[in-house]
């Protein structure tokens, strides 16, 4: 405020981080006298230590209350990046794990299918497909006997431009007219059997009729199958809608279907059996860092190479904790698009004590149809009620197009809201929308911290800068 006659004015300014006011500065001028005073926006002490979360290609820096004890703020371990990705692919194909080379597996009279994942993964399929075709050619198997399938699972189909970009120019030229999206709801999918657990095995017709099936994917931590990659290129990759539902709805809530567990995990073991029944003979899996750069490639038997890839991934992504935290602060990075953002939230449950708080930071700028799912979730009171709805097939047609993993989020969100206090820091959703998920809303990270601090002035805290790929490991 300025008083011209008295030549006096008062100015106030605040210094902030990501919405976090550190102090308030007040300057009072009255004639020739100046007074500067500092005052906090609360009555509590805040530490000077700065932490960060990875967010939308940048970083959010923040501080914590002085009496909050940080158990870990570790990001994923740094790993050397492969500069020559094409050379790494050749190295992996030259040294397959648990199986002969592609040149030894292939014969000139075979019909081969190459499976690759969709644009929700940064797998360099554009480099891997030509390398595999060259190996098949060396065995006398021509490109004309090869088909490539984008293993969509129940994800939305890629348009021509997306499919072209994912598979690459060379693959499109060499396999002209023989690169397809898998369609989970197609009547052309073929029922070929059941696993010993009783799960339906119904797959893409090109895969069912092929003599040689080869997969390309990425191995990363997965909240239900332990790790992605490996057999997931078949289940859910090229499986039918009803087969995926049969598998996923059966195992999603089993106590052993969890992060960083393969042996004894029925979600994974059933997938591995489905891959065997489907004839998956060879798999090339990549490890990527948080910026989608290749760290290493593994190739060979789909189970054996995946085991080694998973062990290597664990060495990068595992974050040890001395105990479960009262508060977990996690970013969705690097999986920030669509339903992938929820993986950070699911990963957090392994690090949070029952009744604790998870602060989940995800922009949701590209959340897609998530609110349609949230509206549907509101029709069921509990996670159990919602699960039963899915098993009965009580799913609106407008949601079926978005895929089973997407629809299952209803179970996840309800279970988490029943066990933890979840605060969602987001730009893309309103307070009303977040509260429909049974989560609390916060417009900024500091607001979420302040909100939590009011209830827990002392707390053990775990910070996950790249929560989408970390593996919390409580000793």
N, C-alpha and C positions, 0 to 999 in steps of 0.2 A: 504494500500500500504506500502511495506517495502523497505527501502533503506539500504542495508547491510553496505555500507561504512560509511554512516552518522549515522547509528544506529538509524534511526527514522522511525516511522510508524504511520499510522492513522487507527483507527478502528471505525466502526459505528454499532450500534445495535438498534433494535426497540423492544419495549415491546408491545405485542398484546393481545387482548382478542380474540373473534371469528372474526378474521380478522380486528379487530379495533385497530389501532395504537394509543396508548395513548401518547407516547413521543418518541423522538429519542435521543439516547445517543451517543455523539462523544467524543472519547478519543484521544488526540494528544500527542505523546511522541517525544521529540527532545532533544536527549542527556539525561540530568538529569531532564529536565523540563517536567512536565505533565500538561495538560490543559483539563478540563472536561466541556463540555457545553451541555445544554439541549435545544432542540428546538422541537416545535410541528410540525405536518405535515400539519397544516393549521394555519390560522391567527385568529381563533375564540376560545372562551372559551368553554370548555366542563365540565359538572358537574362531581363531584367525586362519585355521587350516582350510585350504580350498580343495574341493573334490570336483569331479566332473562326470557327466554322462555323455556318451556319444548320441547325437541327435540330428537327423536329417542332413547328414554330411558335415556337420560341425560339432561343437561341444557346448554343453550347458555347464557352467561353473557355479558352485554353490558352497555355502558353509553350513555347519551344523551347530546345535546347542553345545555348550561347553561340557555338559555332563553326559552327553551321548558318547558311548564307547564304540569306536569303529573296529569291528572284527576283521573286515577286509574291504578294500576298495580296489582290488586288483582287476585289471582288464585281462583279456585273453593274452596268454603268453606270446611274445613275439616269435615269429618263425621266418626263416629265410624264404624269400619269394623266388619262384622259378621264373627266370627271365625268358628262357627258351622253352615255351610250353610245348611246342611241336616236338622238340627233342625229348622232353620228359614223357610224352605219350609214347614215343618210340622205345624209350628205355623200359617203360612198364610193359609194353606189348612184347618186347624181347625177353622179358623175365617174368612170365606168368606164375602166379602162386597156386599150386595145387592142381594144375591142369596143363595139358600140352599147349603149344602156341596155336594161334588162329590158323596159321598155315598148315599145321598138322591136323586140326579139327575139321577143316573145310575140304570138300571134294567138288570136282567140276560139275557134277550132276545134282548138287543140292540146291534147294531154295532157302535162302537165308533172310532173316529179319533182323534189322538193327533198331533197337529201341533207345530213345533219348528223352530226357525230362523236359518240362516246359519252361516258360520264361520266368516263373517264380524262383528258378535257380539260375545261377550264373555259370553253370557248367559249360565249358567251351566245346559244345557239340560241333560247331563249325570246323574245328580242327580235328576232333576225334573221329568223325564219320569218314572223312577222306582217308585217314590213316588206316582205319579198319578195312575200308574198301580195297586199299592197296594190298593189304595182307591177304585178303580173300582172292584177289586177282593172282597173286603169286602162287596160290594153290590151284589155279586154273578155273576158279569160280568167277564168272564175268559179272559186271555191274547189272546186267539185264536180269539176273536171277536174284537180285537183292531188292528188298522193300524196306523202307524206313518208317517207323511209327513214332509219333510224339506221344509218350506215355502220360496222358493227361489225368488219369484217375477220373475223378468227377469234377475236376476244375473246368472253368469255362474254356470252350474251344478257341484255338488261336485262329486269327484271320490269316489270309495269305501272306501279308507283309510280315506279320509276327513269325509265322512258320518259316518263311524264307530267311529272316534274320537269325532265327535260332539255329536252323540246320546249316546255313551258310550257302554261299554262291556255288562253290564247287559241288557240294552234295546235290543241290537242286539241278545242276547241269548234268551230273552223272546219273542221277536217279529220276530223271524227268518223268513226271506223272505218277511216281511211285512213292511219294512222301505224303503221309496221311496223319490226321489227328485220330487218336483213339476216341471212340464214342461209347461211353459206358452204358448208355440206354439204348444202343442199337440192337435190333432183333437179330443181327448177324453174329453176335457174340455166341461162342460155342461152349456148351457145358461138357467138360471133359472128366469130371470126377468130384471126389470129396477128399479132404484130408482125414487122417485117422481120428481127429477131433470132431469131425462131422461138418467142417466148413465147406460150402460150395466152391468148386473151382470152375469158373466160367470166364472165358477170356476172348480177346480179340481174334477174329477168324484167321487173320494172317499169321498170328503167333501159333494158334492151334494147328495150322496146316504146314508150318515151316519145318525144315529138316535141321536148321541150325539157328538158334536164337541167341543174340548178343545184346547186351545192355550197356548204356552209358549214363552215368549219374554222378551225384555228389554225396559224400559221406559227411554228415554233421550230427550233432546231438539231436535226439528226437524224444519228446516227452512220453511217448507210449512204446515205441519200438526199440528204445535204447539209443539207437543211431539210425539215421536215414541212410540211403544208399542200399547196396546189395540187392536183396529180394524185393525191395519196395518198387522197383521198376516194373514188376509183375503185379504185385498186390500192394497198393491199389492201381499202379500205373496203367495196366492194360486189362484190368478185370471189369466185369459187368457191374452195374449199379447194385443189383441185388446181392451179388457175391461180396462186394465191398461192405455193404450194410451188414450182411451176415457175420463177416469177420469183425468189423470195427465195433458194432453195437454189442457183440458178445464179450469182447476183451477189454474195452476201454476203461472199465472200473476195477479190473483185477489188480490186486496189490502189487504184483510183480511186473505189471506193464508200466515201466517207468524209465526215466532218464538213466543212461549209462549202465544198463543191464541187458545182456543178451541171453546168457545161459539161464534157463528157468523162467524166461519171459514168454508167455504164451502168445502175445501179440506178435513178437518177432519170430518165434519158432513155427507158428502156423504159417506166416508169410514165407519162411524159408522152405517149408514143405510144399506150399503152393507153387513156388518158383521151380522146384524140382519136378513136380508133376507137369508143369507147363513147358518143361524142356529148356529152361534158361541154362546155357552151357558155359557162357563166358561173360564177365562183367568188367568194365573199366570204370573205376570210381576216383573222383578227384577230391582232394582236401582244399578248401578255400579259406582265406583269412577274412577278417571283418570288412575288408574293402573288395572282396570277391577276386582277389589275386590267387593264382594257383600256388599251393605250398608243396604238393606232392601228388603223384598219381599211383594207383594200385590197380593191378589187372590179374585176371585168372578166374578160378572157381568162385562162383558168386557168394558162397559162404566163407571160404577160407580167405580170399582177398579182403572181404568185408571185415572179418575179424581183425586182420592186421591194420586195415584203415581205421577201424574204430579205436584200436589201442593207440594209434598215433594221434587221432583226434582228441582222445582223452588227455594226452600229455600236453596238448595245447589249450584246451578249453576248460580243464578241471580247475576249480577254485576251492582250495581247502578252507574249512571253517572249524574253529575249535568247538563250536556249539551252534544250535539254531538261534537265529536272531529274533529280537523283539520287533525290529523294524527292518524291512528290506526295501531299498530304493533301487529300482531297476529301469533301464531303458530298453525299448523294443529293438534297438539297433543290434545287428545289422538287418534284421528281418522286420522292416517297418511298413511293408505294403500289405494291405488287405488283412486276411485272417492270419498271415504269418506273424503279425504283431503280438498275437496272444501267446506265442511260445515263450516269450520272456516272462509273462505272467504265470504260466504253468511251471516253468523252471523255478520260479521263486518259491513255490510251495514247499520244495524240498529243503529250503534254507530258513523257513519261517516257523516259529513255534505256534501251536494252536492258540488262537485268540490274538495273535500278533497282527501287525499292520504291514501291508504291501503297498508301496507307492509306485504305481505303474505309469511310466512316462511314454506316451506314444501319440504322435501328432494326429493320427487318424485322418489325415488330409486325403488319403487314397484308400479309405476304408471300404469302398464299394457298398454292397447291400447289407452291411452289418445291422443297420437299424431295422430292416425287415425281419431279421432273425430275432432281435431283441423284442420286438412287438409280439412275435410268436411265443417267445419264452414266457411272456407275461401270462400266458394261458395255463401255465403249470406252476404250482406253488413251490415244489421242491425239486432237487436234482433227480430224485427217484421218480417222481411223477413225470418229469420231462423225458427221462430215459425210457420209461414204459410207453410213452407216446411214440417215440421213435421206433421201438421194437414192434409196436402195432402198425406202424406205417402211417401214423396220423400226422402227415406232413403236407402242408399246403403246396399246391402245384407251383406257386411262384417261388418257393424256396428250393424245390427239387433241382432246379437248373443250376444252383450254386454249389452243389456237391455235399457229400456226406461229412467230410472233415469240417466243413463250414457249419453244417447243421448241428454237429456234435458239440460245438462250442457252448450251446445252451446248457449241457450237462456240466461242462467245465466251469462256466461262469457261476452257475448256481452252487456247485460244490465249494468253490472258492469263497463265495459270499457267505456260505454257511459256516465256514471254518475260520476265515480271516476277515479283518477289516481292510477292504481294498479301496484305495483312493486313486482315482484315475486322473492324471494330469494330461489334458488333451486340448488341442486347438480346434479339432474337427467336430467334436460333439458338444452339445449344450449340456447344462446341468440336468435338465429334464431327461435327456437321452441317456446320460450316464446313470442316473438314478433308476431308470428302467432296468438296468443290468443288476440292480441291487448293490451298486458300488457308490461310494461317495465321490463327489466331483471337486476338483480343484483347478482353478484357471492357470496356476503356475506352480512350479516346484516348491518355491519358498512358502506359498500358501499351504501346500500339503504338509510341509515340514512343521510350520507353525501350528496347523490343526492337530497334528500328531503329538507335538510337544506339549500341548495343553493337557493331554491325557497321560503322557509318559514323559515327565521331566528328566527321568533317567532311563536309558535304554541301551541295549547292545544292538548295533546297527551293521548291516551288510550292504555294501554298495556294489552294484553290477553295471559298469559302464556299457557293456555289450551283452545285455541280458538275454538276447535271442539265441545265443550260441553257447553260453557258459554252462558248466556242469557243477553245481554246488555239491561239495562233498563234506559232510559233517563227520568229524572224527568220533 
